[in-house]
Amino acid sequence: MMLRLRSRDGLERVTVENPHTTTVSGLKRIIEAQLRIPVHNQTLSTNQNLLLAKSREDLHRFTDMANPDVTLSSLNLGHGSIVFLTYEGERHVAGPAFNPAGSFGRKMTMDDLIAKQMRVTRQENPHCELVSFDRDCANAFQHYVNEMLAFAVKRGGFMYGSVSEEGKVEVDFIYEPPQQGSEENLVFFRDPEEEKLVEAIAAGLGMRRVGFIFTQTISQDKKDYTLSNREVLQAAEYHAESGLKEWVTAVVKLEVNEDMNADVHFEAFQISDVCVRLFKEGWFETEIKEDDDPKLSKMKKDVVVGVKDTKEVDNDFFLVVVKIADHQVWFLGYILLFLAPCQCDCDCLLEITMFAELWCTSVVLVLCSIPRLYFSSVPKSYSPSISFVFFLSIC
């Protein structure tokens, strides 16, 4: 049987085996054992006014439980009955169990609180209104992958062009860093010195790095995801590195059309703001195992997706679709300068560009050590007075 005890410390409970055999003195011993109040300090009563007693004389007025040999059943005490208790002295009372997450939750840590604020939702609108690819530039990139690699291994590069005030991105050339591609993975072996020269060439043409482009293999086309977890991670890395809110990620893949013919297909996305933030703050699990589901990105801590906490997020939540268009760059002429890296630096390239623009409307400077720049348009003029050579593209 359970009895409730009301004292100055609040409401507490004790367990009594048999009210018909347990006496008042037996109850006091139970209280001493369970609540650590000595028997000789206890005064019990079924009258709640006991708790208002101010002196020892006041306590002596409550005699209903003064006889130690009276059984609890004879006092009409049953399961759940309240007995009032007062006692002399002090004791330590343990406070109630407190759970910050609620009665049915687990204890909430600071990481949990941060996770509650990190909600992953779909971003409806991209910062890039539209991305336009130069036709010849895009064709040069996909032609090599299609004809030489047959979309059997991945290939990628950085896109260069311009960004308008309205958020429109134009892609005019692609630079492919040294790389190693497989069916599922793409690794860039980035060379800072070479990239400085590429940036100098782009700056001389009034362009900048605007995005990341890569191909998906034929084997990936059979899987039910838009981008794999590895691709999302790599795209988020380059987007975060760029600091450009209009940064575009482009995907090139081979798709079978209704006539059972294979067509090369371009798609463009932006990595969502929350995805870039998650990458910068180190939420992503960067070690991807072979048996991991490629359509899910794993987090180191729980994030909120919809109404549930999870460490696995569908990659589509991180993608914002960008409209695609094309354009044609019509240069009056291209100039190709053959130099080794030791023969000039970035400032030299800019000076040569400004000089050469006096002779030709548009200039392209390409180092022999960078054979992975794709440009476009057929040159239409040539000035023999300077030792430059016109070109279509270098592959």
Number of C-alpha atoms within 10 A of each C-alpha: 13 15 19 16 21 19 17 11 12 8 12 12 16 16 14 18 9 13 21 13 14 17 21 20 18 18 21 21 17 18 21 16 13 12 16 13 20 15 17 11 12 15 20 25 19 20 15 15 12 20 18 11 15 9 8 8 9 12 18 12 11 17 13 12 20 15 11 12 13 18 21 21 14 11 14 10 17 17 12 13 13 20 19 19 20 21 17 11 9 7 11 8 10 6 6 6 6 9 12 10 12 10 10 7 9 10 12 12 11 8 10 16 10 13 16 14 10 16 17 18 14 15 17 9 12 22 18 22 16 21 25 18 22 20 18 22 23 21 16 19 26 24 14 14 21 15 9 10 14 15 23 19 19 24 28 26 21 21 28 24 22 18 21 11 7 10 17 16 25 22 26 26 23 25 22 21 21 15 14 14 15 13 15 16 16 20 15 14 10 12 10 9 12 16 14 13 21 22 17 22 22 21 18 22 18 11 19 20 23 25 27 23 22 22 26 26 23 17 12 19 14 9 12 10 15 18 22 23 23 19 20 22 21 18 25 24 16 18 26 19 11 14 9 14 17 23 27 31 27 23 19 23 22 21 15 12 10 7 6 8 9 12 11 15 13 17 15 21 23 25 28 26 21 17 25 20 14 17 20 14 9 13 17 18 16 16 8 13 8 7 6 11 14 23 21 20 24 23 18 12 17 21 23 17 18 10 7 10 15 15 17 19 19 18 21 19 18 23 23 21 21 20 14 16 13 13 13 14 15 12 17 15 21 26 27 19 18 15 13 12 15 6 9 13 13 18 12 11 19 18 11 16 22 13 12 18 15 10 16 17 13 17 25 21 24 22 20 14 11 19 14 18 22 21 26 23 19 17 16 11 15 16 13 8 7 10 10 16 13 18 16 16 19 15 12
